[in-house]
């Protein structure tokens, strides 16, 4: 087991124990904002905003599943996936990001989304009473996903310096994902998807043999 794997495992366990206490101390009680809407708490740390967007994208996977369940639309859509990744490469290059690294990150988002869809399909098949009663419009969902792609790329750019520092990034990612899972009350399926979706956030140097 590598040094970074040990650190990651330790931090993951530590986060489960410490995140609720840290949130209690550092997260303010939601208050009315200037616009009159209630501000929602965000995941903690320097990767909190990035993690919040990742979780939002995972949540959208629920709508994707609801739009496809009971239809002929397959979960696997290689043509759409290729289009998304090509779009990501183009936008990443324009933003000054490494297109390959950005594509790897978004491949993780796609993999996480498919895991959620498969999990929900299985759940709804066994428990039909839990199946959605309405079918969201897939076109509108894809527009939302495109907007999230742009926002996620901006967060990747904004956190680039941190993500190049393996240990600091690992600490911040554990804090953000741990607190985000608690705040969003993610179930096991969505927590597993969050782990999948964030596995390429921290960019390890080539000398470690990891990413």
N, C-alpha and C positions, 0 to 999 in steps of 0.2 A: 504494500500500500504506500502511495507516495505521500510526501509531506503535505501537499495541498489537499489530498483526499482525507487525511487525518484531520486537518484543520476544518474542512467542510463538515465532516461528520460531527466533530466536537461542537462546532458552532450551531449546527442544526439542532442538536439535542439541547444546547444551552438556550437557544432562542425559545423553544417550547416552554422552558421553565421561566424565562425572564421577561418575555414580551408582555404578558398581561400586566406585570408590575411596572414595566417601563411605560406602557401606555397610560396607566393610572397616574403616573407622575408627570408625564410630559405632554399628553394629549388633552387639550382643553375640551370642556363640555361644549358640544355644538351650540352655536349662538346664531341669532338672526343676523344675516349679512346686510349690507347697505341696501341691496335690492329687495330685501324682505324675505328671501328664501333662506332655508336652513342650510348652513355649511356642513358638509359631511367630512368626517375624519379621513385622513389619507394615511397610507402605510408610512411607517417611520423611516427616517434616515435619508441619505443622499440619493438613494435609488428608489425612494418612495413614489415619486411621480411616474417613473418608468414602470414600476410594479403595478401601480394603479391602472395604467393603460393596458398592461398585459392581462390583468384580472378582468377589465372591462371587455377585452376581446374574447376572453374565455367565456364570459357571460353571454356574449352575442352568439356563441356556439349553441347555446340552448335554443335560441330563436331559429338558427339554421336547422337544428334537429327537428324542431316543431314544424318548420316549413316543408321538410322532406318526409317526415314519418307518415306512412300509409300511402305514399305515392311511388312512382317509378323512379324518382330522383335518387341516384346512389350517393352514398357518403363519399366514396372515392370519386374525385373529379380531376384527373391528371391534366386535362387541358386548362381548366381554371387555375390549378396550382401553378402550372408553368407560366401562365399569364401574370399571376401575382408576383412570382419570383423575378420575372423579367422586368416588371414595373419597379420592383424594389431595387434591383441592380441599377436601373437608370436613375431613379431618384437618389439613391445612395451616392452614386458617382457625382451627381450634380451638387450634393450637399457636402462633398469632401470626405465621405465615408468610404471604407473599403467595401466594394460591392460584394465580394465573396463572403466577408464576415456578416454583412447585413443580410444576405440571402440565407446564410446558415441560421441566423437568429429567426428569420421569418419562416424557414422550414420547420423550426421548432414550434412556432405558433400554429402552423397548419397541422402538424402532428398532434399537438395538444387538442386542437379543435376536433379532429377526427376521433380522438380518444373519448372526448366528451359526448360526441354524437353517437358513437357506438355504445357507450355506457347507457345513455338515455334510451336509445332504441331497445336495448335489452331490458331495461327497467320497465318501459312502457308496454313491451310485449308480454312480460310476465304479470304486470299489474295494469291492465287496460284502464282502470278507473283513474290512474295518474296521468294518462296520456293527455296531451293538449287538446282542447276543444276548438281552438281557432288555429288557422294556418297563416303565419306572418308572410308578407310578400318578400320573396328571396331577392328581388331586384333592389328593394329598399335596404335590405340587410347588407347587400354587397356595397352599396353606397356608403353605409356606415363603416364597413370594414375598410374601404378605401380611405376614409377620413382618419381612421385609427392608424392605418399604415403611415400616413404623413406625420401624424403626431408621434408615433413610436420612433420613426426615423429621426425626428428632431430631438427626442429624448436621448437616443443613442449618441447623437452628436454632442449634446450638452453634457453627457456623462462620460465622454470618451476618455478623458484624462484619468478619471477614477477607475474605469474599467480596465485600463492598462496596468493597474497596480493590483496584482493577484490577491494579496492578503487583505488589503483594505477593501477591495471589491467584494471578496467573499464575506467579510464581516458585515458590510452594508447590505448585501443581498440577503443574507440570513435574517437581518433585522427587518428589512422591508417585506420579504415574503412571509415571515412569521407573523408580523403584525397585520399584514394585509389579509392573511387567511383568517385571523381572529376577527378583525373588523368586518369582513364580508361574510363571516360565518360559513366559510366554504365547507362542503361535505367532502368525504373521502375522494370521490371522483374528481371534483374540481381542484382539490389540493394536489392530487397526483398530476393533473393537467398543468397546474402552476409550476410544479417542479420541472416538468418537461419543457414548458415554455420559457423558463429562465436558465436552462442549463448552459446556454452559450453567451450569457450576459458578460461574465468575467472572462477577459481574454488573457490567458496564460501565455507567457513567452515561449518561443519555440524550444528553448533549452529544457523546459520541463516535460516536453512531449505531450502536453495537454493544451486544450483551449478553454 
